[in-house]
Amino acid sequence: MSDTPTGRPHWGTRMGFILAATGSAVGLGNIWKFPYITGENGGGYFVLIYLACVLLVGLPIMIAEVMMGRASRQSPVGAFLHFRGRDTLWSGVGWLGVAAGFVILSYYSVVAGWSMNYILLSLTDHLQTLDADGISDVFTTLHAAGDINLFWHFLFMATVIGVVIGGVQKGIERTCNVLMPLLFVLVVLLVCYSIFLPGGGFLKALNFIFVPHAELLSKRSVLEALGHAFFTLSLGMGAMLTYGSYMQNRRDVVYNSLWVAGMDTVIALLACMMIYPAVFAFGQEAQAGPGLVFKTLPILFAQMPGGLILSLLFFLLLTFAALSSAISLQEVVTATVIDRLGWERRRATMITGSAIFLFGVPSALSGSGELFGSWTRIFGANFFDTMDYLASNWMLPLGGLLIAIFVGWVMKDKDRRDAFGADEHPAVYYILFKILVKIVAPISVLIVLLHKIGLIHI
């Protein structure tokens, strides 16, 4: 089927959607961020709170996005036009999602580039020749090397553009059908290896992750869990809505969303079970923070038998996760241009992908201070951190909040029932969905936003 507005592309199989949507959800947030924020918040209780947030807030908003896309057969802007019947302020919510995808991919590509650079370092055995201080300094040097960051940023974006140009079935679906099984196999292999680490590291990790500990848990941990549940499921950026627009079977909306949320959560937990046994086996602190992946883990790999192979596998895993998510972000922007302007796929992808690359140049140079040093002096943070803060803390939660309000309160009940496939599921499914999307999800996200602007103090 043609990739044009008059011939909407579709997934070749149900599993194609599940793997592609899981690939969108599974990214650096699962492998990099979730383990370190779990450590910072004390493990067990935080994990339980996170699981509750995924189930009660993340999943209903995901279902809302997917069903809007499937029913409208449009990208984010067109989906709101479809349900309102005319251009209203609600169309701006669609544009907000597109803008979020654009901004996030511009700096996400830079982080993916760091992972690609570590693959090269692993292949050359460079990390194995350094002591702990030397390994820690590697990332500091990389972060400050503007030319190296630009190279990897360009290479990663070129890869993303190449995949998306191939279309929904031959590009995105085919790539994710390979990437996601490989990613899962790599995670399982590294978890299996961690079982045999010395000092009972694996048992200590299981205790830390799954047994409630209140020492580091705070009220803010709840907000952290809610915010991350939102980010890791790719909500508020139009990705799930766009992928949903390529679905054919209405009945699959709920079941497929459950599969995606479940697989995303399993991989996040496996990432903890992969990383923390090494942390505990070699006497490191669980509260290593954002440097856990790029500073602490390379030090640990250098001390392990077969560390070179382990390092290579881990950063391949990280790069695969980043690529699958980046593809969905690019597709949101590409699909919107195709739908709104009528461009063919190649042109839409090349032009928007190039624009995203150029917008990401300041992020790639943020660590070096080249050209954009004045940004830090004016805004108090470099360009990379500013974009990350803007997208993660404002654009995504606001977009998700407005989608929940739209589906829960603005969409006609007949349209909502039909898009959900209420007649094809037990009645309790739709009743529960309405309660969550109308009340629980919007109130929860609103609390996070009000806390961020200081109107609620926790």
Helices and strands as residue ranges (DSSP letters): H 14-25, H 28-28, I 29-33, H 34-40, H 44-53, I 54-58, H 59-72, H 76-84, H 91-123, G 127-129, H 132-144, H 146-165, I 168-173, H 174-195, G 198-200, H 201-210, H 219-232, H 239-244, H 252-281, G 289-292, H 296-303, H 307-341, H 345-364, H 373-379, H 383-390, I 391-395, H 396-405, I 406-410, H 413-420, G 422-424, H 427-435, I 436-440, H 441-452
